[in-house]
Amino acid sequence: MSHLFEPSAAVSLPIAGRGERFPVHRIYCIGRNYLDHAREMGMTVNRAQPVFFLKPADALVSDGADVPYPPATADLHHEVEMVVALAKGGRDIAVEHALGHVFGYGVGLDLTRRDLQAAAKQAGMPWDSAKAFDHSAPVSTLHPVAAVGHPAHTELRLEVNGAVRQRTDIDAMVFNVAETIHELSKLWALAPGDLIFTGTPAGVAALVRGDRFRATLGDIALLEGRIV
């Protein structure tokens, strides 16, 4: 039987030190996971109710590819984040077992059409058009736990055109990695191949065409690219 059309190519990320690639299933994101960023956005943090949203897997930008400036916005913002890749899934994962589900770590940008997000918030509408657009998730090469361990006190940093825009230590997260996995698994059945963007610190700002960015997670992961 013939297919109506060819299936889309699988989405994947490179793995440091390996020829194989990491196949991506879903991209989960947590909002308001650094107090300083929540404050700069005029929002509060409620540990009883974490804020989650998703990006489609094919929003991923990998291998240092250029990032096209998206349509329908005049205010594209960067949000640098530690990215967690899962090797095991499950539901209702206990905090004490959660890190055993992690494959490795990287660094990424949660790109945001801030003007569309502001309009959605004002109207009480979902953020999908602001967060889940094409090319909205540039991510670095992944580094397996066996090589880097589980970073706990590591600098997360973003430079744009050589100037520091965002910088924090990941120990400032409201929900740490294990707690984030636990909370997500109460809402979704997590699966191998899932990525988790773990939130951004203060300093989010606009990107324009021609900007070059350099995101780092300590000496663990590096993402470099440009907006075109």
Beta strands, then each sheet from edge to edge (+ up, - down):
strand 1: 12-14
strand 2: 21-23
strand 3: 27-31
strand 4: 51-55
strand 5: 60-61
strand 6: 76-77
strand 7: 80-86
strand 8: 102-109
strand 9: 112-113
strand 10: 137-138
strand 11: 143-144
strand 12: 155-160
strand 13: 163-169
strand 14: 195-197
strand 15: 212-217
strand 16: 221-226
sheet 1: 1+ 2-
sheet 2: 4+ 3- 14- 7+ 8- 11+
sheet 3: 5+ 10+
sheet 4: 6+ 9-
sheet 5: 13+ 12- 15+ 16-
end
